[in-house]
Amino acid sequence: MSDVLDETYLPFPADQLREHFAPVGTDKTSADRHLDYYRKSAQAYRDWGTNQPAGSPAQQAQAKRRALQMQKDERFWIVTALMSIFHPRPRLPLVAALLRRCLGDVPPMDGLSSWEQALAPEQDLRLFFEVSLPTPPEYRHELAQHLNERVLIRHVLQTATKTAQGRHALEGATKVDALLIAPETGFAVLFEAKVLADASCGIGFDVLRNQLARNIDVMLQPNPNLQKPLTRRLPERTCFVLITPEIFRDHPESRLYGWLMRDYQHHPAALRRDLPHRTGTDFASVATRLGWLSWEDCNRVLPGACSWLPARPAETG
């Protein structure tokens, strides 16, 4: 297929990828802005193979890192993995098989007895990438009351104080790497993708805020002001799934997100600790809706979904 963006890391045409960016207000160009990133990265990758730059060894090394970024780019990995599983028909068995690997045999919430029921009807199931979800106002209010504790650098504290006094947001929208939604049932999954990077922490004006807690926080917040079908997502029927290389799931102590995921999944009190503004939340229920998936799992559900991965020793032959 000559019109695909890259035969290995994004084997889909731009027009097909465009369908997977959620509508944003009246902005008709947001999808094109997203696509521009993928096009430029894919072009840089092709150019490296045909016209490697001259210059000093340091300049060549820098150019190589930029050109080959696609090989470790979380955005390319998750787009290709999830689109590969989402687009075959029927899609529901593959998507359900993927969710069973990280969230259990049945959906971890009341009222849904099977993944097939949660994801139905198949034709209405939607998959979006790089979705911006608003920060909960309760968190913004709580942070404004504790800036002196959460900001350690003087000039940053001054900026944060002015921001709060001007009634501006102390934390912007959270961009989730992917969002799967079944509008009919309100079921949804927020995905956070990692390749080599760790979870970020000390986000914005809060040194205690970590990336996983931030994702879970927006997961628990309804979005009535977004466009359809995002408005149909029910927080109590939304799950959070972390996708990483399997080696980091096997060795969770090697990454901050490994410690956090184990803590959040097995100790609801850890969620209460990191989301203190969510009073009255059933964190025991939230903990059951957190899953950890590997890129290798995607290949097990659909061989070739992540075709760039080397075969694991137990899977050869």
C-alpha positions as CSV (number, residue, x, y, z in Angstrom):
1,M,0.0,0.0,0.0
2,S,1.9,3.0,-1.3
3,D,-0.4,5.5,0.5
4,V,0.3,4.3,4.0
5,L,2.3,6.7,6.2
6,D,4.9,4.0,7.0
7,E,4.8,0.3,6.1
8,T,6.0,-0.7,9.6
9,Y,5.2,1.9,12.2
10,L,2.0,3.3,10.7
11,P,0.6,1.1,8.0
12,F,-2.5,3.2,7.5
13,P,-3.3,6.0,5.1
14,A,-3.7,9.6,6.4
15,D,-7.4,9.7,5.6
16,Q,-8.1,6.7,7.7
17,L,-6.1,8.1,10.7
18,R,-7.9,11.4,10.4
19,E,-11.1,9.7,11.4
20,H,-9.6,8.9,14.8
21,F,-9.2,12.4,16.1
22,A,-12.1,13.6,18.2
23,P,-14.0,16.8,17.2
24,V,-12.9,19.9,19.1
25,G,-15.5,22.7,19.2
26,T,-15.8,24.5,15.9
27,D,-12.2,23.8,15.0
28,K,-12.2,22.0,11.6
29,T,-8.4,21.9,11.3
30,S,-7.5,20.0,14.5
31,A,-7.3,16.7,12.8
32,D,-4.9,18.1,10.1
33,R,-2.7,19.5,12.8
34,H,-2.5,16.1,14.4
35,L,-1.8,14.4,11.1
36,D,1.0,16.9,10.3
37,Y,3.1,15.5,13.2
38,Y,2.8,11.9,11.8
39,R,3.5,13.0,8.2
40,K,6.6,14.9,9.2
41,S,8.0,12.1,11.4
42,A,7.4,9.5,8.7
43,Q,9.1,11.8,6.1
44,A,12.1,12.3,8.3
45,Y,12.4,8.6,8.8
46,R,12.3,8.0,5.0
47,D,14.8,10.8,4.4
48,W,17.3,9.3,6.8
49,G,17.3,6.1,4.8
50,T,18.0,7.8,1.5
51,N,19.9,11.0,2.3
52,Q,21.8,10.9,5.6
53,P,23.1,14.3,6.6
54,A,26.7,15.5,6.7
55,G,28.4,17.4,9.5
56,S,30.3,16.7,12.6
57,P,29.8,13.4,14.5
58,A,27.8,15.2,17.1
59,Q,25.6,16.8,14.4
60,Q,25.1,13.5,12.7
61,A,24.2,11.8,16.0
62,Q,21.6,14.5,16.7
63,A,20.1,14.2,13.2
64,K,19.9,10.4,13.6
65,R,18.1,10.7,16.9
66,R,15.5,13.0,15.3
67,A,15.1,11.0,12.2
68,L,14.7,7.7,14.0
69,Q,12.5,9.0,16.7
70,M,9.6,7.1,15.1
71,Q,11.1,3.8,16.2
72,K,10.4,4.7,19.9
73,D,7.5,7.1,19.5
74,E,4.6,6.3,21.8
75,R,2.2,8.0,19.4
76,F,3.1,5.8,16.5
77,W,3.1,2.6,18.6
78,I,-0.4,3.1,20.1
79,V,-1.9,4.3,16.8
80,T,-0.7,1.3,14.9
81,A,-1.4,-1.2,17.7
82,L,-5.0,-0.1,18.4
83,M,-5.9,0.7,14.8
84,S,-4.7,-2.8,13.8
85,I,-7.0,-4.4,16.4
86,F,-9.9,-2.0,15.9
87,H,-10.3,-2.1,12.1
88,P,-10.7,-5.8,11.3
89,R,-14.4,-6.9,11.1
90,P,-15.8,-8.2,13.3
91,R,-13.8,-5.9,15.6
92,L,-15.6,-6.7,18.8
93,P,-13.9,-10.1,19.5
94,L,-10.4,-8.6,19.1
95,V,-11.1,-5.6,21.3
96,A,-12.8,-7.8,23.9
97,A,-9.8,-10.2,23.9
98,L,-7.4,-7.2,24.4
99,L,-9.4,-5.9,27.4
100,R,-9.7,-9.4,29.0
101,R,-5.9,-9.5,29.1
102,C,-5.6,-6.5,31.4
103,L,-9.0,-6.0,33.1
104,G,-10.4,-9.5,33.6
105,D,-12.8,-11.9,32.1
106,V,-15.8,-9.5,32.6
107,P,-16.0,-5.7,32.9
108,P,-15.2,-4.6,36.5
109,M,-18.4,-2.6,36.9
110,D,-22.0,-3.2,37.7
111,G,-24.6,-3.6,35.0
112,L,-22.2,-5.1,32.3
113,S,-22.0,-8.9,32.4
114,S,-19.6,-9.3,29.4
115,W,-17.2,-7.3,27.3
116,E,-19.4,-7.9,24.3
117,Q,-22.2,-6.2,26.1
118,A,-20.0,-3.3,27.2
119,L,-18.7,-2.7,23.7
120,A,-22.0,-3.1,21.8
121,P,-23.2,-2.3,19.3
122,E,-20.0,-2.8,17.3
123,Q,-20.8,-0.3,14.6
124,D,-21.0,2.5,17.1
125,L,-17.7,1.7,18.9
126,R,-15.3,4.7,18.4
127,L,-11.5,5.0,18.9
128,F,-9.8,8.4,19.3
129,F,-6.2,9.5,19.7
130,E,-4.7,12.4,21.6
131,V,-7.9,13.4,23.3
132,S,-7.9,16.4,25.6
133,L,-10.0,16.0,28.8
134,P,-10.6,18.9,31.1
135,T,-9.0,19.0,34.5
136,P,-11.6,18.5,37.3
137,P,-12.5,21.8,38.9
138,E,-12.3,20.2,42.3
139,Y,-8.6,19.6,41.8
140,R,-8.0,23.1,40.6
141,H,-9.7,24.5,43.7
142,E,-7.8,22.2,46.0
143,L,-4.5,23.1,44.4
144,A,-5.2,26.8,44.7
145,Q,-5.5,26.3,48.5
146,H,-2.2,24.6,48.8
147,L,0.2,26.4,46.4
148,N,2.7,27.2,49.2
149,E,3.0,23.5,49.8
150,R,3.0,22.2,46.2
151,V,5.3,24.8,44.5
152,L,8.9,24.9,45.7
153,I,10.5,27.5,43.4
154,R,9.9,31.1,44.2
155,H,9.4,32.5,40.7
156,V,7.1,29.5,39.9
157,L,5.1,30.2,43.0
158,Q,4.7,33.8,42.0
159,T,3.5,32.8,38.6
160,A,1.1,30.2,40.1
161,T,-0.3,32.8,42.6
162,K,-0.9,35.3,39.8
163,T,-2.6,32.6,37.8
164,A,-4.9,31.7,40.6
165,Q,-5.7,35.3,41.5
166,G,-6.6,35.9,37.8
167,R,-9.0,32.9,38.0
168,H,-7.0,31.1,35.3
169,A,-6.6,27.3,35.3
170,L,-3.6,26.1,37.3
171,E,-3.6,22.9,35.3
172,G,-4.6,22.6,31.6
173,A,-6.4,19.7,30.0
174,T,-5.0,16.3,30.2
175,K,-4.2,14.7,26.8
176,V,-4.9,10.9,26.9
177,D,-3.0,8.9,24.3
178,A,-6.1,7.0,23.2
179,L,-9.8,6.7,24.2
180,L,-12.1,3.9,23.3
181,I,-15.8,4.6,23.8
182,A,-19.0,2.7,23.3
183,P,-21.6,5.6,23.3
184,E,-24.6,3.3,23.7
185,T,-23.4,1.8,27.0
186,G,-21.3,4.7,28.2
187,F,-18.3,2.3,28.6
188,A,-14.9,3.8,27.8
189,V,-11.2,3.1,28.2
190,L,-8.4,5.7,28.6
191,F,-5.0,4.5,27.4
192,E,-1.6,5.8,28.5
193,A,1.2,4.6,26.2
194,K,4.9,4.2,27.2
195,V,7.9,2.9,25.3
196,L,11.0,4.0,27.1
197,A,9.9,7.1,28.9
198,D,8.7,6.9,32.5
199,A,5.7,8.6,34.1
200,S,6.1,12.3,34.6
201,C,5.7,13.8,38.0
202,G,5.7,17.3,39.5
203,I,3.4,18.5,36.7
204,G,2.8,22.2,36.3
205,F,2.3,23.9,39.6
206,D,2.1,20.7,41.7
207,V,5.2,18.8,42.7
208,L,3.1,16.0,44.1
209,R,1.0,15.4,40.9
210,N,2.0,12.4,38.9
211,Q,0.9,11.4,35.4
212,L,-1.0,8.3,36.3
213,A,-3.0,10.1,39.0
214,R,-3.8,12.9,36.6
215,N,-5.2,10.4,34.0
216,I,-7.3,8.6,36.7
217,D,-8.6,12.0,37.9
218,V,-9.9,12.9,34.4
219,M,-11.2,9.4,34.0
220,L,-13.5,10.0,37.0
221,Q,-14.8,13.3,35.7
222,P,-17.9,13.6,33.4
223,N,-17.4,15.7,30.2
224,P,-20.8,17.3,29.4
225,N,-19.2,20.2,27.6
226,L,-17.3,18.2,25.1
227,Q,-18.7,17.1,21.7
228,K,-20.4,13.9,21.1
229,P,-19.7,11.0,21.5
230,L,-17.3,12.0,24.3
231,T,-20.3,13.4,26.3
232,R,-21.7,9.9,26.4
233,R,-18.8,8.5,28.5
234,L,-19.9,7.5,32.0
235,P,-17.1,7.9,34.6
236,E,-18.3,5.0,36.6
237,R,-18.0,2.8,33.4
238,T,-14.6,4.1,32.4
239,C,-11.3,2.2,32.8
240,F,-7.7,3.2,32.7
241,V,-5.1,1.1,30.9
242,L,-1.4,1.6,30.8
243,I,0.4,0.1,27.8
244,T,4.2,-0.6,28.1
245,P,6.8,-3.0,26.9
246,E,6.4,-6.3,28.6
247,I,9.9,-6.2,30.2
248,F,8.7,-3.2,32.3
249,R,5.6,-5.0,33.4
250,D,7.8,-8.0,34.3
251,H,10.1,-5.7,36.2
252,P,7.8,-2.9,37.5
253,E,10.3,-1.7,40.0
254,S,12.4,-0.3,37.1
255,R,9.9,2.5,36.5
256,L,8.0,5.0,38.6
257,Y,4.8,4.0,36.9
258,G,5.5,0.4,37.9
259,W,5.4,1.4,41.6
260,L,2.4,3.6,41.1
261,M,0.3,1.0,39.2
262,R,0.9,-1.7,41.7
263,D,0.1,0.7,44.6
264,Y,-3.1,1.9,42.9
265,Q,-4.3,-1.5,41.8
266,H,-3.8,-3.2,45.2
267,H,-4.2,-0.4,47.7
268,P,-7.2,2.0,47.2
269,A,-5.8,4.1,50.0
270,A,-3.0,5.1,47.6
271,L,-5.5,6.5,45.2
272,R,-7.2,8.4,48.1
273,R,-3.7,9.8,49.0
274,D,-3.0,11.1,45.6
275,L,-6.5,12.3,44.8
276,P,-7.4,13.9,48.1
277,H,-10.0,16.3,46.5
278,R,-12.2,13.3,45.4
279,T,-14.1,13.0,48.6
280,G,-16.7,10.4,48.7
281,T,-15.2,8.4,45.8
282,D,-15.3,4.6,46.0
283,F,-11.6,4.0,45.4
284,A,-11.9,0.3,45.9
285,S,-14.1,0.2,42.8
286,V,-11.7,2.5,40.9
287,A,-8.8,0.2,41.7
288,T,-10.6,-2.7,39.9
289,R,-10.8,-0.5,36.7
290,L,-7.1,-0.1,36.3
291,G,-5.3,-2.4,33.9
292,W,-1.7,-2.9,32.6
293,L,-1.3,-4.1,29.0
294,S,1.9,-4.8,27.1
295,W,2.6,-4.2,23.4
296,E,3.4,-7.9,23.3
297,D,-0.2,-8.6,24.4
298,C,-1.4,-6.7,21.3
299,N,0.6,-9.1,19.1
300,R,-0.9,-12.0,21.0
301,V,-4.4,-10.8,20.3
302,L,-3.6,-10.0,16.6
303,P,-0.2,-11.2,15.3
304,G,1.6,-8.3,13.6
305,A,-0.3,-5.5,15.4
306,C,3.2,-4.4,16.6
307,S,5.2,-5.9,13.8
308,W,8.4,-4.2,14.9
309,L,8.7,-6.1,18.1
310,P,11.2,-9.0,18.2
311,A,9.7,-12.4,19.0
312,R,10.0,-13.3,22.6
313,P,12.0,-16.6,23.2
314,A,8.9,-18.5,24.3
315,E,7.0,-17.4,21.2
316,T,9.5,-18.4,18.5
317,G,8.9,-21.4,16.3
